[in-house]
């Protein structure tokens, strides 16, 4: 009887983890162009749910990076010309993100995590 209870608990745990894995938010893509995030003018705001993955995708020809200069958690990508950088955001709040090569006056965005 004890083995059946243990087996039932293990089965329930594996089903629950499978359901949670399939219901996790997908990645939000943020384009990194030459001297901008998302679009070529203004300071864009991207809003995501807590626990989401944000994926920055390099689309320009110059070196860029992603660095949080203000927000609940600090993180930064490597400086690169191509590729992607993915970060799961687990703390709610507003993040100010810049490319440190081009600065906040030229390449800045807001990430709002709810």
C-alpha positions in Angstrom: 0.0 0.0 0.0 2.8 2.4 0.9 4.5 1.8 -2.5 1.2 2.6 -4.3 1.0 6.0 -2.4 4.6 6.8 -3.3 4.0 5.9 -6.9 0.8 8.0 -7.1 2.7 11.0 -5.6 5.5 10.7 -8.1 3.1 10.4 -11.0 1.2 13.5 -9.9 4.4 15.4 -9.5 5.6 14.5 -13.0 2.2 15.4 -14.6 2.2 18.8 -12.7 5.8 19.6 -13.9 4.9 18.8 -17.5 1.8 21.1 -17.3 3.9 23.9 -15.8 6.6 23.5 -18.5 4.1 23.7 -21.3 2.4 26.8 -19.8 5.5 28.8 -19.3 5.5 32.1 -21.2 7.4 32.1 -24.5 10.2 34.5 -25.3 9.5 38.1 -26.3 11.8 39.2 -29.1 13.5 42.6 -29.0 15.3 43.7 -32.1 18.7 45.4 -31.7 19.4 47.5 -34.7 22.2 50.0 -35.3 21.8 52.4 -32.4 18.3 51.4 -31.4 16.2 48.8 -29.7 12.8 47.7 -31.3 12.5 50.7 -33.7 14.7 53.5 -35.0 13.1 56.4 -33.0 12.0 57.1 -29.4 12.4 55.1 -26.3 10.3 51.9 -26.7 8.6 50.2 -23.8 8.3 46.4 -23.9 5.9 44.9 -21.3 6.1 41.2 -20.3 4.7 38.9 -17.6 6.9 38.0 -14.6 8.7 34.7 -15.5 8.9 35.5 -19.2 12.0 35.1 -21.3 13.1 38.2 -23.2 15.3 37.5 -26.3 17.4 40.3 -27.7 18.3 39.7 -31.4 21.1 41.5 -33.1 20.0 42.8 -36.5 22.5 45.6 -37.2 26.1 45.6 -38.3 27.7 47.3 -35.3 28.7 46.2 -31.9 26.0 46.5 -29.2 25.1 45.2 -25.8 22.2 45.1 -23.4 22.8 46.5 -19.9 20.3 47.3 -17.1 21.3 50.6 -15.6 18.2 51.0 -13.4 15.8 48.3 -12.2 15.0 45.6 -9.6 17.8 43.3 -11.0 20.9 44.2 -12.9 22.0 42.1 -15.9 24.1 42.6 -19.0 24.8 40.8 -22.2 28.2 40.4 -23.9 29.1 43.0 -26.5 28.6 41.4 -29.9 27.7 42.1 -33.6 25.4 39.1 -34.2 23.5 36.6 -32.3 21.1 36.7 -29.4 20.9 37.2 -25.6 18.1 35.6 -23.5 17.2 36.5 -20.0 14.2 35.2 -17.9 12.8 38.1 -15.9 11.5 37.0 -12.5 11.2 40.3 -10.6 8.5 42.8 -11.3 9.3 46.4 -12.0 10.6 48.8 -14.6 14.0 48.2 -16.1 16.0 50.9 -18.0 18.2 49.2 -20.5 20.9 50.8 -22.7 23.7 49.8 -25.0 26.7 51.1 -23.2 28.6 51.6 -26.5 26.1 54.1 -27.8 24.6 55.4 -24.5 21.2 56.1 -23.2 20.6 59.2 -25.3 21.0 57.1 -28.5 20.1 53.5 -27.6 17.7 53.0 -24.7 14.6 51.0 -23.9 12.2 50.3 -20.9 11.3 46.8 -20.0 8.2 46.6 -17.7 7.7 43.3 -15.9 4.3 42.7 -14.4 
